[in-house]
């Protein structure tokens, strides 16, 4: 298309190029600033701002639906949606959806209009969205127009059949998350989750909802998951039927009772069996390993470990600072271990409990390509001895200092070239840091967290020389929050309250480190703050940590 002679520099650049540029602008506030630069920028940034939607308040929906009213063509450009507003998807056809979207007016559209103009806008047969059911009808009608979503997050919702219909209608969906949701009985009935193209699945805090209760005796009954069996004597059965012998036919069928339908909750969780999955993140309440993959008849239903799965992360419920009774995770069966032995392409496994203590692990059953592994000490040592892992996490190590140092020495004998080490201990001790720096000279990332004690100011100032790890780019060494939680602390200072800010204090503490750790780019000395820099010699800047990670990703 020919460009107008007087076109500005902004107009001469294709819209698609601007959208790619705006993808690199991380903050929505920056995009809002760009939107006021010109009318052209406003149009482009409006598309960019509505490419990734977060709808967790009706106010957000109110603001966005005004945009859709004026430019419905933008629906196909939406790529991700985070939705945590209640309501039930209506069983509407496309024609009914169009009627809903075309016959409701959001209240903000009437602001500033004269009574006559308002009347003209509402006529004919249009209604103002005031009632909650009207809002939900328009909300879901709008969501169903986002046909090109590649990422969908459903949070704090009741999942029903309409939600699964939405999920299965998204041909471009690759990342799916269900967080804090209740799944009603029959929500996934009639859907083949193994046909979904998703590559990343997160299910955290997914629980049984209304009508989804299963009796204990039924859950463990193999017939509960029994696949449909063919009649072993079809020809004889047909002959009896033709001979008009219903009683004899009934007697023959007694050996082949009709199968019991699978648990509807397990059917919903079978999202984890999508064959294209590469990353799976779950917690103990969503124990797909037992409910799905170790369920009787699982293979007959196609509930097998995804053949492409590479990364498995299980959420930690509590840190080592929790009371002893709170340390127990909800894994009392070998189902997770069995699953990992069948997921042959796994490269990352991170779990607070890998196998019960009474299970004897077989080295041959571990995935051969395993490079990152995190689990309690005994399991971590076992895996390090039998697989060439580059990243190792030792979770909830309750040993005293001498035994902890001995454990590090044993790990070093097998894997001296570790590039990532995560070590969680009850009590701080400088000897543990010395042992780590002595044994693992190739570390790129070190995370040492503890429940009690901590270093003094002089130790921190000289820590760079103590570590002497030339490849280290990330150091996390801080005290865990009390009571086993994951809410970080944000103190006003570390050691010296005479500094103007904690950022200035930490920046001063890091000055002596530059010589010994030249590649260092991120340092976290307190749970609530981290210091970062882009390159050697750059000014250290402070980042606020709002929530500690509950999954150890072992990234580096």
C-alpha positions as CSV (number, residue, x, y, z in Angstrom):
1,X,0.0,0.0,0.0
2,X,1.4,3.4,-1.0
3,X,2.2,5.7,1.9
4,X,0.8,9.3,1.9
5,X,3.4,11.9,1.1
6,X,2.9,13.7,4.4
7,X,2.9,10.6,6.6
8,X,4.8,10.9,9.8
9,X,7.6,8.6,10.9
10,X,5.2,6.7,13.1
11,X,2.8,6.1,10.2
12,X,5.5,5.0,7.9
13,X,6.4,2.0,10.1
14,X,3.9,-0.9,9.7
15,X,1.6,-1.6,12.6
16,X,2.9,-5.1,12.9
17,X,6.4,-3.8,13.5
18,X,5.2,-1.4,16.2
19,X,3.3,-4.2,17.9
20,X,6.5,-6.3,18.0
21,X,8.4,-3.3,19.5
22,X,5.7,-2.7,22.1
23,X,6.0,-6.4,23.2
24,X,9.4,-5.4,24.6
25,X,7.8,-2.6,26.8
26,X,7.3,-4.4,30.1
27,X,5.2,-1.9,32.0
28,X,1.6,-1.0,31.1
29,X,2.2,2.5,32.5
30,X,4.9,3.0,29.7
31,X,2.4,1.9,27.1
32,X,-0.2,4.4,28.5
33,X,2.4,7.1,28.2
34,X,3.0,6.2,24.6
35,X,-0.7,6.2,23.9
36,X,-0.9,10.0,24.4
37,X,1.9,10.8,22.0
38,X,-0.3,10.8,18.9
39,X,-3.6,9.5,17.6
40,X,-1.7,6.8,15.6
41,X,0.2,5.7,18.8
42,X,-3.0,5.6,20.7
43,X,-4.6,3.2,18.2
44,X,-1.5,0.9,18.2
45,X,-1.0,1.0,22.0
46,X,-4.7,0.2,22.5
47,X,-4.1,-3.1,20.6
48,X,-0.9,-3.8,22.6
49,X,-2.6,-3.0,25.9
50,X,-5.4,-5.4,25.2
51,X,-3.2,-8.2,23.9
52,X,-2.7,-9.6,27.4
53,X,-5.7,-9.2,29.7
54,X,-6.1,-9.6,33.5
55,X,-9.8,-9.6,34.5
56,X,-10.0,-10.2,38.2
57,X,-12.3,-7.2,39.0
58,X,-15.5,-6.1,37.4
59,X,-13.9,-2.6,37.1
60,X,-11.3,-4.0,34.8
61,X,-13.9,-5.6,32.6
62,X,-15.9,-2.4,32.5
63,X,-12.9,-0.5,31.2
64,X,-12.0,-3.1,28.6
65,X,-15.5,-3.8,27.3
66,X,-15.8,-0.2,26.2
67,X,-12.9,-0.8,23.9
68,X,-14.5,-4.0,22.4
69,X,-17.7,-2.0,21.7
70,X,-15.8,0.3,19.4
71,X,-13.3,-2.2,17.9
72,X,-14.6,-5.7,18.0
73,X,-12.0,-6.8,15.5
74,X,-9.3,-6.7,18.3
75,X,-10.7,-9.9,19.8
76,X,-8.6,-12.0,17.5
77,X,-5.5,-10.2,18.7
78,X,-5.9,-11.2,22.4
79,X,-3.1,-13.7,23.3
80,X,-3.4,-14.2,27.0
81,X,-6.2,-13.9,29.6
82,X,-6.2,-14.2,33.4
83,X,-9.7,-14.6,34.6
84,X,-10.9,-14.7,38.2
85,X,-14.4,-13.3,38.1
86,X,-17.2,-15.6,39.0
87,X,-20.0,-16.7,36.8
88,X,-21.0,-19.5,34.6
89,X,-20.4,-19.6,30.8
90,X,-23.8,-19.6,29.2
91,X,-24.8,-22.3,26.7
92,X,-25.1,-19.7,23.9
93,X,-24.7,-20.2,20.2
94,X,-22.7,-17.8,18.2
95,X,-25.8,-16.0,17.1
96,X,-27.0,-15.7,20.7
97,X,-23.6,-14.3,21.7
98,X,-23.8,-11.7,19.0
99,X,-27.2,-10.7,20.3
100,X,-25.8,-10.3,23.8
101,X,-22.9,-8.3,22.8
102,X,-25.0,-6.1,20.5
103,X,-27.9,-5.4,22.9
104,X,-26.2,-4.4,26.1
105,X,-24.6,-1.0,26.9
106,X,-22.0,-0.6,29.6
107,X,-23.0,2.3,32.1
108,X,-19.8,4.2,31.4
109,X,-20.9,4.6,27.8
110,X,-23.8,6.9,28.9
111,X,-21.6,9.3,30.9
112,X,-21.6,12.9,29.6
113,X,-24.5,12.2,27.2
114,X,-27.7,14.2,27.1
115,X,-30.9,12.4,28.0
116,X,-31.9,12.4,24.3
117,X,-28.5,11.0,23.3
118,X,-28.8,8.3,26.0
119,X,-32.2,7.4,24.7
120,X,-30.9,7.2,21.2
121,X,-28.0,4.9,22.3
122,X,-30.3,2.6,24.1
123,X,-32.9,2.3,21.4
124,X,-34.0,-0.1,20.1
125,X,-34.2,-2.9,22.7
126,X,-30.8,-2.2,24.3
127,X,-30.3,-2.4,28.1
128,X,-27.8,-0.9,30.5
129,X,-25.6,-3.5,32.3
130,X,-26.5,-3.1,35.9
131,X,-27.5,-6.6,37.1
132,X,-24.7,-9.2,37.8
133,X,-26.3,-11.8,35.5
134,X,-26.2,-9.3,32.6
135,X,-22.5,-8.5,33.3
136,X,-21.7,-12.3,33.3
137,X,-23.6,-12.8,30.1
138,X,-21.6,-10.1,28.3
139,X,-18.3,-11.2,30.0
140,X,-18.5,-14.8,28.7
141,X,-19.8,-13.8,25.3
142,X,-16.8,-11.6,25.0
143,X,-14.4,-14.2,26.3
144,X,-15.7,-16.7,23.7
145,X,-14.6,-14.3,20.9
146,X,-11.0,-14.5,22.0
147,X,-10.4,-17.4,19.6
148,X,-6.6,-17.0,19.4
149,X,-5.7,-17.2,23.0
150,X,-2.4,-19.0,23.6
151,X,-2.4,-18.6,27.4
152,X,-5.4,-18.9,29.8
153,X,-5.4,-18.7,33.6
154,X,-8.5,-19.4,35.6
155,X,-8.2,-18.4,39.2
156,X,-10.4,-18.8,42.3
157,X,-13.4,-20.0,40.2
158,X,-15.8,-22.8,40.2
159,X,-15.0,-24.8,37.1
160,X,-18.0,-26.2,35.2
161,X,-18.8,-27.7,31.8
162,X,-18.8,-24.4,30.1
163,X,-15.2,-23.7,31.2
164,X,-14.0,-27.0,29.6
165,X,-15.9,-26.2,26.5
166,X,-14.0,-22.9,26.3
167,X,-10.7,-24.6,26.8
168,X,-11.4,-27.1,24.1
169,X,-12.5,-24.5,21.6
170,X,-9.1,-22.7,21.8
171,X,-7.1,-24.2,18.9
172,X,-4.1,-22.0,19.7
173,X,-4.0,-22.7,23.5
174,X,-0.6,-23.7,24.7
175,X,-0.4,-22.6,28.3
176,X,-3.3,-23.5,30.8
177,X,-3.4,-22.7,34.5
178,X,-6.1,-23.6,37.0
179,X,-5.3,-22.0,40.4
180,X,-7.5,-22.1,43.5
181,X,-10.4,-23.6,41.6
182,X,-13.2,-26.0,42.6
183,X,-14.3,-28.5,39.9
184,X,-17.9,-29.4,39.9
185,X,-19.1,-32.9,39.2
186,X,-19.2,-33.6,35.5
187,X,-17.3,-30.5,34.5
188,X,-15.0,-32.4,32.1
189,X,-17.5,-35.1,31.1
190,X,-17.7,-35.5,27.3
191,X,-14.3,-33.9,26.7
192,X,-11.1,-35.8,25.6
193,X,-8.3,-33.9,27.3
194,X,-5.8,-36.0,25.5
195,X,-6.7,-34.0,22.3
196,X,-5.6,-30.6,23.7
197,X,-2.5,-29.0,22.2
198,X,-1.2,-27.5,25.5
199,X,2.5,-27.6,26.2
200,X,2.4,-26.1,29.7
201,X,-0.1,-26.9,32.5
202,X,-0.3,-25.6,36.0
203,X,-2.9,-27.0,38.5
204,X,-2.5,-25.5,42.0
205,X,-5.2,-25.8,44.7
206,X,-7.7,-27.6,42.4
207,X,-10.3,-29.3,44.5
208,X,-13.5,-31.2,44.3
209,X,-16.5,-28.9,44.0
210,X,-20.3,-29.4,44.1
211,X,-21.4,-33.0,43.7
212,X,-17.8,-34.2,43.0
213,X,-17.5,-36.3,46.2
214,X,-16.3,-39.9,45.8
215,X,-16.8,-42.6,48.4
216,X,-13.6,-44.1,49.7
217,X,-14.6,-47.6,48.9
218,X,-15.5,-46.7,45.4
219,X,-12.2,-44.8,44.8
220,X,-10.1,-47.9,45.5
221,X,-12.4,-50.3,43.6
222,X,-10.7,-51.3,40.3
223,X,-14.2,-51.5,38.7
224,X,-14.5,-47.8,39.3
225,X,-12.0,-47.2,36.5
226,X,-12.7,-50.4,34.5
227,X,-12.8,-49.9,30.8
228,X,-15.6,-51.2,28.7
229,X,-15.0,-54.9,28.0
230,X,-16.2,-56.6,24.8
231,X,-18.6,-59.5,25.2
232,X,-16.5,-62.6,25.1
233,X,-19.3,-64.6,23.3
234,X,-20.9,-62.2,20.8
235,X,-21.9,-64.9,18.4
236,X,-23.6,-67.0,21.1
237,X,-25.2,-64.0,22.5
238,X,-26.7,-63.1,19.1
239,X,-27.9,-66.6,18.6
240,X,-29.7,-66.6,22.0
241,X,-31.2,-63.3,21.2
242,X,-32.5,-64.6,17.8
243,X,-33.9,-67.6,19.6
244,X,-35.8,-65.3,21.9
245,X,-34.2,-66.5,25.1
246,X,-33.8,-63.3,27.2
247,X,-33.3,-65.1,30.5
248,X,-30.4,-67.1,29.1
249,X,-29.0,-63.9,27.6
250,X,-29.1,-62.2,30.9
251,X,-27.4,-65.1,32.6
252,X,-24.5,-64.9,30.1
253,X,-24.2,-61.1,30.7
254,X,-23.8,-61.5,34.4
255,X,-20.1,-62.3,33.9
256,X,-19.7,-59.0,32.0
257,X,-21.3,-56.3,34.2
258,X,-21.6,-52.8,32.7
259,X,-18.6,-50.6,33.6
260,X,-18.7,-47.9,36.2
261,X,-18.0,-44.4,34.8
262,X,-14.7,-42.8,35.9
263,X,-14.4,-40.3,38.7
264,X,-15.4,-36.9,37.2
265,X,-12.7,-35.2,39.2
266,X,-10.0,-37.5,37.8
267,X,-11.4,-36.8,34.4
268,X,-10.9,-33.1,34.9
269,X,-7.3,-33.7,36.2
270,X,-6.6,-35.8,33.2
271,X,-5.5,-32.5,31.6
272,X,-2.1,-33.6,32.8
273,X,-2.2,-36.5,30.3
274,X,-2.2,-34.2,27.3
275,X,0.5,-35.8,25.0
276,X,2.0,-32.5,24.0
277,X,2.8,-31.4,27.5
278,X,6.4,-30.3,28.2
279,X,6.0,-28.6,31.6
280,X,3.8,-29.7,34.4
281,X,3.3,-27.8,37.7
282,X,1.1,-29.2,40.4
283,X,0.7,-29.3,44.2
284,X,-0.2,-32.1,46.6
285,X,-3.9,-31.2,46.6
286,X,-3.9,-31.8,42.9
287,X,-2.2,-35.2,43.1
288,X,-2.5,-36.2,39.5
289,X,0.1,-38.9,40.0
290,X,-2.3,-40.9,42.2
291,X,-5.7,-39.7,41.0
292,X,-4.9,-40.0,37.2
293,X,-1.7,-41.9,36.3
294,X,-1.9,-44.6,39.0
295,X,-5.6,-45.0,38.8
296,X,-6.8,-48.5,37.9
297,X,-7.5,-48.7,34.2
298,X,-5.5,-45.5,33.5
299,X,-3.7,-46.8,30.5
300,X,-6.9,-48.0,28.9
301,X,-8.2,-44.5,29.2
302,X,-5.1,-42.9,27.7
303,X,-3.9,-41.5,31.0
304,X,-0.2,-42.1,30.5
305,X,2.8,-40.0,31.2
306,X,3.1,-37.4,28.4
307,X,5.8,-38.6,26.0
308,X,7.2,-35.1,25.5
309,X,7.3,-34.0,29.2
310,X,10.6,-32.4,30.2
311,X,10.0,-30.4,33.3
312,X,8.0,-31.4,36.4
313,X,7.6,-29.0,39.4
314,X,5.7,-29.8,42.6
315,X,4.8,-26.9,44.9
316,X,6.2,-26.8,48.4
317,X,3.6,-26.4,51.2
318,X,5.9,-25.2,53.9
319,X,9.5,-24.2,54.4
320,X,11.9,-25.7,56.9
321,X,10.9,-23.0,59.4
322,X,7.4,-24.5,59.9
323,X,6.6,-26.7,62.9
324,X,7.5,-30.3,62.6
325,X,3.9,-31.4,62.0
326,X,3.6,-28.9,59.2
327,X,6.6,-30.4,57.3
328,X,4.6,-33.5,56.3
329,X,3.6,-33.3,52.6
330,X,0.5,-35.0,51.3
331,X,2.4,-37.7,49.5
332,X,2.0,-41.1,51.1
333,X,2.2,-43.3,48.0
334,X,4.9,-44.0,45.4
335,X,2.8,-42.6,42.7
336,X,5.1,-39.6,41.9
337,X,8.1,-41.9,41.8
338,X,6.2,-44.3,39.5
339,X,5.2,-41.5,37.2
340,X,8.8,-40.2,36.9
341,X,10.0,-43.7,36.0
342,X,7.6,-43.7,33.1
343,X,8.3,-40.1,31.9
344,X,11.5,-41.0,30.1
345,X,12.3,-37.5,28.7
346,X,12.2,-35.7,32.0
347,X,15.1,-33.2,32.4
348,X,13.9,-31.4,35.6
349,X,12.2,-32.8,38.7
350,X,11.6,-30.6,41.7
351,X,9.4,-32.0,44.5
352,X,9.3,-31.6,48.3
353,X,8.8,-35.4,48.5
354,X,9.9,-37.7,45.7
355,X,9.1,-41.1,47.2
356,X,8.0,-42.4,50.6
357,X,10.8,-43.7,52.9
358,X,9.7,-47.3,52.5
359,X,10.2,-47.3,48.8
360,X,13.5,-48.6,47.5
361,X,14.5,-46.6,44.4
362,X,16.1,-48.3,41.4
363,X,18.7,-46.2,39.6
364,X,17.5,-47.8,36.3
365,X,14.1,-46.2,36.8
366,X,15.4,-42.7,36.9
367,X,15.0,-40.6,33.7
368,X,18.3,-40.9,31.9
369,X,18.3,-37.3,30.7
370,X,17.9,-35.8,34.1
371,X,19.9,-32.6,34.6
372,X,18.1,-30.7,37.3
373,X,16.7,-32.3,40.5
374,X,15.5,-31.0,43.8
375,X,14.2,-33.1,46.8
376,X,15.1,-33.9,50.4
377,X,18.7,-34.8,51.2
378,X,18.6,-38.6,51.0
379,X,16.9,-38.6,47.6
380,X,19.0,-35.7,46.3
381,X,22.2,-37.7,47.2
382,X,20.9,-40.8,45.5
383,X,20.0,-39.0,42.3
384,X,23.3,-37.1,42.3
385,X,25.2,-40.4,42.5
386,X,23.4,-41.9,39.5
387,X,22.6,-39.1,37.2
388,X,24.9,-36.4,35.7
389,X,22.8,-33.5,37.1
390,X,24.1,-29.9,36.7
391,X,21.6,-28.4,39.1
392,X,20.8,-29.9,42.5
393,X,18.4,-28.8,45.2
394,X,18.6,-30.1,48.8
395,X,15.3,-29.2,50.4
396,X,14.5,-29.2,54.2
397,X,17.9,-30.4,55.3
398,X,17.6,-30.8,59.1
399,X,21.1,-32.0,59.8
400,X,23.5,-30.3,62.1
401,X,26.5,-28.5,60.6
402,X,29.1,-31.4,60.7
403,X,26.6,-33.8,59.0
404,X,25.5,-31.2,56.5
405,X,29.2,-30.6,55.6
406,X,29.7,-34.4,55.3
407,X,26.7,-34.6,53.0
408,X,28.0,-31.8,50.8
409,X,31.4,-33.6,50.5
410,X,29.6,-36.8,49.4
411,X,27.6,-34.9,46.7
412,X,30.9,-33.3,45.5
413,X,32.5,-36.6,45.1
414,X,29.9,-37.5,42.5
415,X,29.2,-34.1,41.0
416,X,32.0,-31.6,41.5
417,X,30.9,-29.7,38.4
418,X,27.5,-28.6,39.7
419,X,26.5,-25.3,38.3
420,X,23.5,-24.7,40.5
421,X,23.1,-25.6,44.2
422,X,20.1,-25.0,46.4
423,X,20.6,-25.8,50.1
424,X,17.9,-25.3,52.7
425,X,19.1,-25.7,56.3
426,X,17.7,-25.0,59.8
427,X,20.6,-23.0,61.2
428,X,23.1,-20.6,59.5
429,X,26.7,-21.6,59.8
430,X,29.7,-20.1,58.0
431,X,31.3,-23.5,57.7
432,X,28.5,-24.6,55.3
433,X,29.4,-21.7,53.0
434,X,33.1,-22.5,53.2
435,X,32.3,-26.2,52.3
436,X,30.2,-25.2,49.3
437,X,32.9,-22.8,48.0
438,X,35.6,-25.4,48.5
439,X,33.8,-28.2,46.7
440,X,31.9,-26.6,43.9
441,X,34.1,-24.2,42.0
442,X,31.9,-24.0,38.9
443,X,28.8,-22.8,40.5
444,X,26.8,-20.2,38.6
445,X,24.0,-19.9,41.0
446,X,24.0,-20.6,44.8
447,X,20.9,-20.4,47.0
448,X,21.5,-21.0,50.7
449,X,18.5,-20.3,52.9
450,X,18.2,-20.9,56.6
451,X,15.7,-20.7,59.5
452,X,17.8,-19.4,62.4
453,X,20.8,-17.2,62.9
454,X,22.7,-15.4,60.2
455,X,26.0,-13.7,59.2
456,X,27.2,-10.4,60.7
457,X,28.2,-7.3,58.8
458,X,31.9,-8.1,58.6
459,X,31.2,-11.5,57.2
460,X,29.0,-10.2,54.5
461,X,31.5,-7.5,53.5
462,X,34.2,-10.2,53.0
463,X,31.9,-12.8,51.6
464,X,33.1,-12.2,48.0
465,X,36.6,-13.3,49.0
466,X,35.2,-16.2,51.0
467,X,33.3,-17.5,48.0
468,X,35.8,-16.9,45.3
469,X,33.5,-18.3,42.6
470,X,34.5,-16.7,39.3
471,X,31.4,-18.0,37.4
472,X,28.8,-17.1,40.0
473,X,26.1,-14.8,38.7
474,X,23.3,-15.3,41.2
475,X,23.6,-15.5,45.0
476,X,20.6,-16.0,47.3
477,X,21.5,-16.2,50.9
478,X,18.8,-15.1,53.4
479,X,16.8,-16.1,56.4
480,X,13.5,-17.7,55.6
481,X,10.2,-16.1,56.9
482,X,9.1,-17.5,60.3
483,X,6.3,-20.1,60.7
484,X,7.0,-21.8,57.3
485,X,5.4,-19.1,55.2
486,X,6.4,-17.6,51.9
487,X,5.7,-13.9,52.6
488,X,9.1,-12.1,52.6
489,X,10.2,-9.6,55.2
490,X,11.0,-6.0,54.2
491,X,13.3,-4.5,56.9
492,X,14.4,-0.9,56.9
493,X,18.0,-1.9,57.1
494,X,20.3,-4.9,57.3
495,X,22.9,-4.0,59.9
496,X,23.2,-0.2,60.1
497,X,20.2,2.1,60.5
498,X,22.2,5.2,59.8
499,X,22.0,4.7,56.1
500,X,19.5,6.7,54.2
501,X,17.9,3.6,52.7
502,X,18.4,-0.2,52.7
503,X,19.3,0.1,49.0
504,X,22.3,2.3,49.8
505,X,23.4,0.0,52.6
506,X,23.3,-3.1,50.4
507,X,25.0,-1.3,47.6
508,X,27.9,-0.4,49.9
509,X,28.1,-4.0,51.2
510,X,28.6,-5.3,47.6
511,X,31.5,-3.0,46.7
512,X,34.2,-5.4,47.9
513,X,32.7,-8.3,46.0
514,X,33.4,-7.0,42.5
515,X,37.0,-8.4,42.3
516,X,36.2,-11.9,43.5
517,X,32.8,-12.4,41.7
518,X,33.1,-10.4,38.5
519,X,30.1,-12.1,36.8
520,X,27.7,-11.5,39.7
521,X,24.4,-10.0,38.5
522,X,21.9,-10.7,41.3
523,X,22.3,-10.9,45.1
524,X,19.6,-11.5,47.6
525,X,20.7,-11.1,51.2
526,X,17.2,-10.6,52.7
527,X,14.0,-12.3,51.7
528,X,12.2,-9.1,50.7
529,X,14.9,-7.4,48.5
530,X,17.3,-8.3,45.8
531,X,20.2,-6.3,44.2
532,X,20.7,-6.5,40.5
533,X,22.9,-5.1,37.8
534,X,23.0,-5.5,34.0
535,X,26.8,-5.8,33.5
536,X,30.1,-5.6,35.4
537,X,30.7,-2.2,36.8
538,X,27.0,-1.1,36.5
539,X,25.2,0.5,39.4
540,X,23.5,-2.0,41.7
541,X,19.7,-1.5,41.8
542,X,17.2,-2.8,44.4
543,X,14.2,-5.0,43.4
544,X,11.4,-5.7,45.9
545,X,10.4,-9.3,46.2
546,X,6.7,-9.5,46.9
547,X,6.4,-13.3,47.1
548,X,9.0,-16.1,47.5
549,X,8.9,-18.9,45.0
550,X,7.1,-22.0,46.2
551,X,8.5,-24.1,43.5
552,X,12.3,-24.5,43.0
553,X,12.8,-24.2,39.3
554,X,16.6,-24.7,39.4
555,X,17.1,-22.3,36.5
556,X,20.5,-20.9,35.6
